[in-house]
Amino acid sequence: MRKILKKTGLVGGVLLAFLSCSEFEEVNIDPVAAGADQVQIEYFINSSIGGAQQDPHISERVFVLYWDDAGHMTRVGTLSEGSANDGWTSDYYNGYVSKWLRNINAGINIADEQIASGSFREHTPNLREVARIWRAYIMSEMTDNFGPIPVSGFNGENPEYNDVQEVYYYMLKELTEATKALNLEVSNPDNALKKLDPAYGYDYAKWKKYGNSLRMRLAMRLSEVDPAKAQAEFEAAVADDFIKVADDNFSIKEEGGWSDYTGVMTREWWDHEISATLNNLMIGLGGIPSADVLSADKLGYIKPANYLGLKFENHFTSLTNDPSAGYFFDGLHKTIDPRAYDLYVIPGDYNDPEFNSYPSWTNGAKTTKRNLVDATDNVVKEIDAAFTWNAYTGGDWGEKGAKNKVYGFTGTLPRLANKYRNGTNERIFFASWESHFLIAEAAVRGWAVPLSGKAAYEQGIAESFAYNGVTAQLSDYLTSQDFSRVGTSVSWDHTTEPPSTVAMTYKDGYTGAAGTVNVKYPENTIYKNGTVKNDLLTKIITQKFIAQTPWLPLETWSDHRRLGLPFFENPAIEKELTNLPALNTGNYMGNSINFFGQRLKYPSNFGSNIPAGYAQAVDKLGGPDTVFTPLWWAQQN
């Protein structure tokens, strides 16, 4: 087992003290009041890392219902439509207060006392620095979700809440000091210690690389609001060693069953279908023919280039800026990013060993024939979605949705491959591709980096292609000038903007009559007022989004909050959304930060239990405690 607690009376007593108080009161407990010289720090580090993996109760609510939705990696309808649930948020917030942050702070405090007393093991100082690096990640997760948090809590005193800028400066300072202080010459005493680090087995060189890469990520978060600080921190971090290859990725083995290490996407009742965002980014991107990737038995399902699908104007919403809206694609795309077929499995392809048949207690995943009906529930059209490729925007489809039995049904959609659902994978927290995409962005900004922007960008794509097993297509992909459904190409040297529209063919889904239509590339009005679709930064963030799928939706959400990239389609408003009042039938073809959730509200029991602390946190947030108040580093309008 990864989560191993030393069975001594002292540690047991300390942990009992942790768990016996109310969540918010525990912020003020001094966890090392007695006997700190006897406590082994690694158990606290292990407990904090384990808790942050999110057991199924937390992962369903936070990773799936919040991050996946806000980061547009799948369609749920929470933050992407302006809503959140206080119960889910409370469970998550209290996890930080009662477990993850308190435990890692306890480990650091114990190390400090042991070192000060002179009674410590050779590797104790290194464990302290590892704990500081991990604490920086946990704090970044917390502040990127909520905003202001205390940086000096958990030390036996009432915590002061810090604004987001102060939190970021603190985290960057901690990472700077911790990575420099790690002694790479220190050896670990035995394998028992290594087993208590599920990420790196206390390989301190790898922890140093992770600390620097995390510093690069957090520095880049400040690029729009505090560019001088962002540049200085990034350049210092990238000048040291960082995560460059897959072997150094920060990843942790998942498990089945129910534990902290149970896979975050294992709950069977969630489809994890491809999002409209990802689908539009991938269609046509890279110019790789599906015929070059798929087996011979699927080639007959491939449709011609520039074919849009079957038009069902009475059953598919058109009140969204999703460029694929209104159509059912009755086959497979002529060209699509080759990673699509590794990440997602084609509906009806039951012979694919990665086909996921969840939920196991129904036959829904293997049911591909569904109906479009009229207002009295009479069948208008039967659709067989086997060997088709569709993704639909969220929102309220109104009467069209009520008559459409296809668009939200499990068996009709490309869904995540089984390897991401069955608890046998490794959850990635930071991968080599992200380091390279960060360097590429830094190069575009004119910062001092060890690679050219093009080299870093192409290496990031190469790392992602290797992970998804499609390296054979890499060379052709990197030189492609083909536009995706949102007007972006792959080639670094190709920054020509797409035409305003592209002529496409379709068939009337009811009559079979052929037609043509000029499809407009969407205008992402959050980014450069919608005038730019194919510049270098758009390319970088597009590739970063695809590479981060499915492990890092919090990062894709943060990139969108920071830059407005990549293009996120608006939810459908056949009926206007109560929780998204800014979006209406007069503006749905544009984008605004007010159309997407920006943060999580603090849980209600925070305000009721610690009203002074809550008031301070909201004051430092700089706006009302709602999901629409942007964080300090994010786009503000």
Residue pairs with C-beta under 8 A, 6 or more apart in sequence:
2 46
2 50
2 195
2 196
2 198
2 260
2 261
3 46
3 47
3 50
3 259
3 260
3 261
4 43
4 46
4 195
4 196
5 11
5 12
5 15
5 43
5 47
6 40
6 43
8 38
10 34
10 35
10 38
10 39
11 39
11 40
11 43
14 31
14 32
14 39
14 106
17 29
17 31
18 26
18 29
18 31
18 98
18 99
18 102
18 103
18 106
19 98
21 29
22 609
23 94
23 97
23 98
23 605
24 97
24 605
24 606
24 609
24 610
24 613
25 609
26 97
26 98
26 102
27 97
27 102
27 150
27 153
27 154
27 158
27 159
28 153
28 156
28 157
28 158
28 159
29 102
29 154
29 156
30 109
30 155
30 156
31 102
31 105
31 106
31 109
31 110
31 154
32 39
32 106
32 109
32 110
32 113
33 156
36 109
36 110
36 113
36 114
37 113
37 114
37 117
37 119
37 120
39 110
41 107
41 108
41 110
41 111
41 114
41 124
41 127
41 128
41 131
42 107
42 127
42 193
42 196
42 197
42 202
43 107
43 196
44 103
44 104
44 106
44 107
44 110
44 131
45 103
45 104
45 107
45 127
45 130
45 131
45 134
45 196
45 197
46 196
46 197
46 198
47 99
47 103
48 99
48 100
48 101
48 103
48 104
48 107
48 131
48 134
48 135
48 138
49 134
49 197
49 198
49 199
49 252
50 198
50 260
50 261
51 95
51 99
51 100
51 103
51 260
52 100
52 137
52 138
52 141
53 59
53 252
53 254
53 260
53 261
53 262
53 264
53 427
54 62
54 63
54 260
54 264
55 258
55 259
55 260
55 262
56 258
56 262
56 266
56 267
57 91
58 91
58 92
58 95
59 262
59 264
59 265
59 267
60 267
60 270
61 85
61 88
61 91
61 92
62 88
62 92
63 264
63 265
63 553
64 74
64 76
64 264
64 265
64 267
64 270
64 272
65 76
65 78
65 85
65 88
66 78
66 79
66 84
66 88
66 92
66 145
66 600
67 73
67 553
67 554
67 557
68 74
68 76
68 272
68 550
68 553
69 75
69 76
69 77
69 78
69 79
69 80
70 78
70 79
70 80
70 553
70 557
70 596
70 597
71 552
71 553
71 554
71 555
71 556
71 557
71 560
72 80
72 275
72 276
72 277
72 278
72 553
72 556
72 557
72 560
72 568
73 275
73 277
73 278
73 549
73 550
73 553
73 556
74 270
74 271
74 272
74 273
74 274
74 275
75 273
75 275
75 276
75 391
75 392
75 393
75 394
76 394
77 83
77 394
77 395
77 571
78 84
78 85
78 597
79 557
79 596
79 597
79 600
79 627
80 394
80 568
80 571
80 596
80 597
81 394
81 395
81 571
81 577
81 579
81 580
81 597
82 577
82 579
82 580
82 581
82 596
82 597
82 627
82 628
83 579
83 597
83 627
84 597
84 600
84 601
84 627
86 601
86 603
86 604
89 600
89 601
89 602
89 603
90 603
90 604
90 605
92 145
92 600
93 146
93 602
93 603
93 606
94 603
96 138
96 142
100 138
101 135
101 138
101 139
101 142
101 153
101 154
102 154
104 131
104 134
104 135
104 138
105 135
105 153
105 154
105 155
106 154
107 127
107 128
107 131
108 128
108 131
108 132
108 135
109 154
109 155
111 120
111 124
111 125
111 127
111 128
111 131
112 128
114 120
114 124
115 124
115 125
115 128
121 189
122 186
122 189
123 186
123 187
123 188
123 189
123 193
123 202
125 181
125 183
125 186
126 182
126 183
126 186
126 202
126 204
127 202
129 178
129 179
129 181
129 182
129 207
130 178
130 182
130 197
130 202
130 204
130 207
132 174
132 175
132 177
132 178
133 174
133 175
133 178
133 179
133 207
133 210
133 211
133 214
135 174
136 171
136 174
136 175
136 178
136 211
136 214
136 218
137 214
137 429
139 149
139 151
139 167
139 170
139 171
140 171
140 214
140 217
140 218
141 554
142 149
143 149
143 164
143 167
143 168
143 631
144 221
144 554
144 558
144 631
145 554
145 599
145 600
146 599
146 600
146 602
146 617
147 164
147 599
147 617
147 620
147 621
147 629
147 631
147 632
148 161
148 162
148 163
148 164
148 167
148 616
148 617
148 618
148 620
148 621
149 161
149 162
149 167
149 617
150 159
150 160
150 161
150 162
151 162
151 166
151 167
151 170
152 159
152 160
152 162
153 159
158 613
159 613
160 616
161 613
161 616
161 617
161 620
162 170
162 620
163 620
163 621
163 622
163 632
164 620
164 631
164 632
164 633
165 226
165 632
168 218
168 221
168 222
168 632
168 633
169 229
171 218
172 215
172 218
172 219
172 229
172 233
175 211
175 212
175 214
175 215
175 218
175 237
176 215
176 233
176 236
176 237
178 211
179 208
179 211
179 212
179 215
179 240
182 204
182 207
182 208
182 211
183 204
184 204
184 205
184 208
186 204
188 194
188 202
193 202
194 201
194 202
195 201
196 202
198 252
198 253
198 261
199 206
199 210
199 250
199 251
199 252
199 429
200 206
200 207
200 210
200 250
205 241
206 248
208 240
208 241
209 241
209 242
209 243
209 244
209 248
210 243
210 248
210 250
210 430
212 237
212 238
212 240
212 241
212 242
212 243
213 237
213 242
213 243
213 250
213 430
213 434
213 435
213 438
214 430
215 233
215 234
215 236
215 237
216 234
216 237
216 238
216 242
216 435
216 438
216 439
216 442
217 430
217 434
217 438
217 555
218 233
219 229
219 230
219 231
219 233
219 234
219 237
220 230
220 234
220 438
220 441
220 442
221 230
221 558
221 562
221 633
222 229
222 230
222 233
222 633
223 230
223 441
223 445
223 562
224 562
224 563
224 633
224 634
224 635
225 632
225 633
225 634
226 633
227 445
231 442
231 445
231 447
234 438
234 442
234 447
235 442
235 447
235 448
235 449
238 439
238 442
238 449
238 450
239 448
239 450
242 435
243 249
243 250
243 430
243 431
243 432
243 434
243 435
244 432
244 435
244 436
245 432
245 463
246 431
246 432
246 463
246 466
246 467
248 432
249 428
249 430
249 431
249 432
250 428
250 429
250 430
250 431
251 426
251 427
251 428
251 429
251 431
252 261
252 426
252 427
252 429
253 261
253 426
254 261
254 262
254 263
254 264
254 266
254 423
254 424
254 425
254 426
254 427
255 261
255 262
255 263
255 423
256 262
256 263
256 266
256 422
256 423
256 424
257 423
262 423
263 420
263 421
263 422
263 423
263 424
263 425
263 427
264 427
265 272
265 416
265 420
265 421
265 550
266 421
266 422
266 423
268 358
268 359
268 360
268 361
269 358
269 359
270 358
271 410
271 413
271 415
272 415
272 416
272 420
272 421
272 550
273 344
273 391
273 410
273 413
273 414
273 415
273 416
274 340
274 343
274 344
274 391
274 413
274 414
274 415
275 391
276 322
276 324
276 391
276 392
276 393
276 569
277 545
277 566
277 567
277 568
277 569
278 391
278 545
278 546
278 549
279 324
279 389
279 390
279 391
279 485
280 322
280 323
280 324
280 391
280 484
280 485
280 486
280 522
280 567
280 569
281 337
281 484
281 485
281 486
281 488
281 542
281 545
281 546
281 566
281 567
282 336
282 337
282 339
282 340
282 484
282 546
283 324
283 333
283 335
283 336
283 484
283 485
284 333
284 335
284 336
284 482
284 483
284 484
284 485
285 335
285 336
285 337
285 480
285 482
285 483
285 484
285 488
285 489
285 490
285 542
286 335
286 337
286 338
286 473
286 476
286 477
286 480
286 482
286 490
287 335
287 476
287 477
287 480
287 481
287 482
287 490
288 335
288 336
288 337
288 338
288 473
288 476
288 477
288 480
289 302
289 334
289 335
290 298
290 302
290 332
290 333
290 334
290 335
290 336
290 341
291 299
291 302
292 338
292 473
293 338
293 341
293 470
293 473
294 302
294 332
294 341
298 332
298 346
298 349
298 387
301 331
301 332
301 387
301 388
302 331
302 332
302 333
302 334
303 309
303 329
303 330
303 331
303 332
303 333
303 334
304 334
304 505
305 334
305 335
306 502
306 503
306 504
306 505
307 334
307 504
307 505
307 506
308 324
308 327
308 329
308 504
308 505
308 506
308 517
308 519
309 324
309 327
309 328
309 329
309 330
309 506
309 507
310 327
310 328
310 329
310 330
310 506
310 507
310 508
310 509
311 326
311 327
311 506
311 507
311 508
311 509
311 515
312 326
312 327
312 328
312 372
312 381
312 404
312 509
312 510
313 326
314 380
314 400
314 403
315 372
315 380
315 400
315 403
315 404
315 406
316 325
316 326
316 327
316 328
316 400
316 404
316 407
317 325
317 326
317 393
317 395
317 397
317 398
317 400
317 401
317 572
317 574
318 325
318 326
319 572
319 573
319 574
319 585
319 588
320 393
320 395
320 569
320 570
320 571
320 572
320 573
320 588
321 522
321 523
321 569
321 570
321 588
321 589
321 590
321 591
322 393
322 522
322 569
322 570
322 572
323 485
323 486
323 519
323 520
323 521
323 522
323 569
324 391
324 485
325 393
325 569
325 572
327 506
328 383
328 388
328 390
328 406
328 509
329 388
329 389
329 390
330 383
330 388
331 387
331 388
331 389
332 346
332 387
332 388
332 389
333 389
335 482
336 389
337 477
337 546
338 465
338 468
338 470
338 473
338 477
339 464
339 465
339 468
339 470
339 546
340 414
342 417
342 468
342 469
342 470
343 416
343 417
343 420
343 468
343 549
343 550
344 414
344 415
344 416
344 417
345 352
345 354
345 355
345 356
345 414
345 415
345 416
345 417
345 418
346 352
346 387
346 388
346 389
346 414
347 368
347 385
347 386
347 387
347 388
347 411
347 412
347 413
347 414
347 415
348 366
348 368
348 385
348 386
348 387
348 411
349 355
349 386
349 387
350 366
353 418
354 417
354 418
354 419
355 365
355 418
356 365
356 415
356 416
356 417
356 418
356 421
356 422
357 365
357 366
358 365
358 421
359 365
359 410
364 409
364 410
364 411
365 410
365 411
365 415
366 411
367 409
367 410
367 411
368 384
368 385
368 386
368 411
368 412
369 382
369 383
369 384
369 385
369 386
370 382
370 383
370 385
370 405
370 406
370 409
370 411
370 412
371 379
371 380
371 381
371 382
371 383
371 405
371 406
372 379
372 380
372 381
372 382
372 383
372 403
372 404
372 405
372 406
373 379
373 380
373 403
373 405
374 380
374 403
375 399
375 403
380 403
380 510
381 509
381 510
383 406
383 412
385 406
385 411
385 412
385 413
388 412
389 414
390 407
390 412
390 413
390 414
391 413
391 414
392 407
392 408
393 569
393 570
393 571
393 572
394 571
394 572
395 570
395 571
395 572
395 573
395 574
395 577
396 571
396 572
396 573
396 574
396 575
396 576
396 577
397 404
397 407
397 572
397 574
398 574
398 575
399 574
400 574
401 407
401 408
401 574
406 412
416 550
419 425
420 550
427 551
428 551
428 552
429 551
429 552
431 463
431 467
431 547
431 548
431 551
432 460
432 463
433 460
433 461
433 463
433 464
433 467
433 544
433 547
433 548
434 460
434 544
434 547
434 548
434 552
434 555
435 460
436 451
436 456
436 457
436 459
436 460
436 463
437 456
437 457
437 460
437 540
437 541
437 543
437 544
437 547
439 449
439 450
439 451
439 453
439 456
440 451
440 453
440 454
440 456
440 457
440 460
440 536
440 540
441 537
441 540
441 541
442 449
443 449
443 451
443 452
443 453
443 456
444 453
444 536
444 537
444 540
449 456
451 459
453 492
453 536
454 492
454 493
457 492
457 536
457 539
457 540
457 543
458 478
458 492
460 540
460 543
460 544
460 547
461 474
461 477
461 478
461 490
461 543
461 547
462 471
462 474
463 547
464 543
464 546
464 547
465 471
465 473
465 474
465 477
467 547
477 490
478 490
478 491
478 492
479 490
479 491
480 489
480 490
480 491
481 489
481 490
481 491
481 494
481 496
482 489
482 490
483 489
483 498
483 502
483 521
483 534
484 542
485 521
486 521
486 522
486 524
486 533
486 566
486 567
487 497
487 498
487 521
487 522
487 533
487 534
488 533
488 534
488 538
488 539
488 542
488 566
489 534
489 539
490 539
490 543
492 536
492 539
494 534
495 534
495 535
495 536
496 534
497 532
497 533
497 534
498 521
498 533
498 534
499 521
500 520
500 521
501 518
501 519
501 520
501 521
502 518
502 519
502 521
503 516
503 517
503 518
503 519
504 516
504 517
504 518
504 519
505 514
505 515
505 516
505 517
506 514
506 515
506 516
506 517
507 513
507 514
507 515
508 514
508 515
521 533
522 567
522 569
522 589
523 530
523 531
523 589
523 590
523 591
524 530
524 533
524 564
524 565
524 566
524 567
524 591
525 590
525 591
525 592
526 564
526 591
526 592
526 593
526 635
527 538
527 563
527 564
527 565
527 567
528 535
530 590
530 591
532 538
533 567
537 563
537 565
538 565
538 566
541 559
541 563
541 565
541 566
542 565
542 566
544 555
544 556
544 559
545 556
545 559
545 566
548 555
548 556
549 556
559 565
559 566
560 566
560 568
560 596
561 593
561 596
561 598
561 630
561 631
561 634
561 635
562 633
562 634
562 635
563 635
564 591
564 593
564 635
567 591
568 591
568 596
570 583
570 588
570 591
570 595
571 577
571 580
571 583
571 595
573 583
573 584
573 585
573 588
576 583
576 584
576 585
577 583
580 595
582 592
582 594
582 595
582 628
583 592
583 594
583 595
593 628
593 630
593 634
593 635
593 636
593 637
594 628
597 627
597 628
598 627
598 628
598 629
598 630
598 631
598 634
599 627
599 629
599 630
599 631
600 627
601 625
601 626
601 627
602 614
602 617
602 618
602 625
606 613
606 614
606 617
607 614
618 624
618 625
621 629
622 629
622 632
623 629
623 630
630 636
